[in-house]
Amino acid sequence: MSVPVFRFAPSPNGFLHLGHAYSALLNSSLAAKYQGRFLLRIEDTDGSRARSEFVTAIFEDLAWIGLEWERPVRIQSEHFADYEASLAQLRKIGAIYPCFCSRRHVQANALAARDPDGQPLYGGTCRLLPRPVAERRIAGGDAHGWRLDMASLGDNAAAVWGDAMIAKRTVGSSYHVAVVTDDALQGITHVVRGRDIEPATPLHMLLQRLLGLPTPQYQHHDLIKGADGRKLSKSEGSTALRQLRSEGMAPSEIRQILGFP
Ligand code: GLU
């Protein structure tokens, strides 16, 4: 029998707050309950937002609330080759096409509907590019990202995400490809994450199907709300773990507030 494997996978774009602590404690306690493993993964593929000081802070803050995780920690920015291999496979089966559109062109030619990230659905300009033309542009060094060819894939995620961008022009990969690749490489059996990411799950399941990867069990937990009833954000300092620590709160109090022993 294989043991269940849980993970907490923050993006180091800010300091962790009570919502992150809840998610991390939940995964860790489920791992303990089912005699499984608990991994921590740093999701820093977006170099324009990720900062190393936040990575250091993640380790400090999680250790402070009493969590333990396996080492070494997988740091996504050290594994772009793995995400490129997934993209190569998607290219090989014709599931994605290159997109050369500028941001402005995408906005001007978008469909009326918006995706769960609030971006308008892509109008499809580059889907219509003949393949030799696209290949010539790539060979000529034209900057491009990669989009899922939803029309040919016939998947439920199409209506919600349209031709989702899965490799950005600037980054070369995306959160979606990296998360799916790593969950499989690390043998994650249970993905327990916030309801804010739930809309991305059908997209992740589609990528798993296309890449021939196992689909973990998904569970989406409620979000911890601020005093104003709104979702906590990383830019809000008030519930940041280090802020609470500097105000003298003890780790045991944090755990108690969040409902953990
Ligand atoms: N890195 C994502 C975030 O911090 C979470 C990804 C996931 O749990 O699948 O929002």
Residues whose N, C-alpha, C, O or C-beta is under 5 A from the ligand:
A	BS01	LIG	A9 P10 S11 E43 V179 R193
